[in-house]
Amino acid sequence: MDKPKSINIGGLEYGIVIGEKDDYLAAKDRAGEVDHVNQKILVRGGMGSDFTDQVIAHEIIHALFFIAQIDGLDQDLNEKVCLGLENPMFRMLRDNDLSWFRPQKAQK
């Protein structure tokens, strides 16, 4: 299945941009980052599909912290919390049908 081009996080639409293998994230030795100003999740290209999805989950957590205004944590602590949550969140999103969270359409 193709990755979505965007995701709604806390009511804000964040674009998902998967770069090339040798993009600027590779030069920074990063797998991903979130750009809050431009509402984009940037992901390094050339990684495996599961790892790419896990990086997206990690960056979603950063975006949630920013939207919830709890991103002012110490940068090391912020990153540790995101690293701790990324795998369980990735597995929860991947392994469950969460369509039951969506509101049911009214029957006519």
N, C-alpha and C positions, 0 to 999 in steps of 0.2 A: 504494500500500500504506500502511496506517495505521502510525503510529509505535507502537512497543511502549510499554506503561505502565511497564515496569521493565526493568532489565538487571542481570545478575549480573556483578559486577566483583570478581575476586579472592576469590570465595566470599561476597561481601556483596551483598544485593539493594538496588539503588539505584532509587528511583522516578524516572520522567522526567515532569516537569511542564512543559507548554508553556502559558505564560501568555497574557494578553491583550496586544494591541498597546501599550496604555498602562499596563502593569503597573509594578511598582517597579523592575524591571531597566531599563526605558526611562528612568525618572527618574534612575537611576544611570549612564546611558549605557553599559550593558553588554548584551551579547548573551546571556550565560549565566553561571551560577556553580554550583558544587557545594557542597551543604550536607552536610558529613560527619557532623554530629551527628544529623541526621534522615535521612541516607542518601537524599538527593534531588538530582537534577540539574534545575536550574531553567533554563528557556529562554524568552527573550523571544518573545512572539507576534508575528504579522504579518510574519514574514520568509519568504523563499522556502524551498521544501522542501530543496534542496541545501544552502543556507546553514545552515538549521536543523540538518540532519544533521551538517554540519561543526562547528557549535558543540557538538553532543552529543559528537562525537569529541574535541574539545578538552577538554571537561569530564571525559570518561572518562580522559584522560591525567592530569588533576589528581587524580582519584580513585585512579588507579594509583600515582601518586607518594605519596599519603597512605597508602594501604594498605601500600606497600613501605617506608614510613617514610623516604622521601627528599624529603619536602615541606619540609624545613627549609632548603632552598636559599634564597639571597637571592631575594626576591619578584620582582625584575626578571628575574633569571636563570631562575627557575622559569617565568615567563610566556613568556620568549623560547624556551625549550625546547619548551613546549607549542605555541606558535605555529609553530615549525619542524616539529613532528611532526604537527600536526592535519590538514593537507591530504594528506600521504602516507598517514596512517592511514585517513582518510575514504575515499580512493580505493581503498585495499586492501580495506577492508570492503565498499564498494559494488560493486567491479568483480570480485570473486572469490567463487566458491562455496566457502565454508570448511567445509562440512559434513564433509569428510574428517578434520577435527580431532576430531570427536565419536567416542567409542568405539563400536565395532560391538556390536550386541546379540547375545548368545550364541544360537546356533541350537540348538533342541531336537531 
